[in-house]
């Protein structure tokens, strides 16, 4: 499954919403923050084609943070972010629609084998969202 553009957290307000209104789960090499997506402003009648479309849950979205102090230089930060995005892409079916995730990398992330990283992400998602399909 692809990691589409509408699944990226981009705005600073979205990142802040996850941190202030969400919960966190410690996965060792990274921290997983999650929150229900903030509801957008009510659409104007002319903007909405049908009322059903305005209430459809958006797909799960992801934001990735890898700071210089926590992860290292630019090469290490880029590698950490790529690995976290790939773990989400491979297992995004475990996250129900309507949720925002924020993955915050730690120093030990790049020392983990990818299989272990993916296992930790999978275990965390199964614990947080037990009703989602595998």
Secondary structure, DSSP 8 states (H G I E B T S, - for coil): ----GGGB--SHHHHHHHHHH-EEEE-SSEEEEEEE--------TTT-S-HHHHTS----EEEEE--TTTT-SHHHHHHHHHHHHHHHHHHGGGS-TTEEEEEEE-GGGGGS-HHHHHHHHHHHHHHH-TTS--
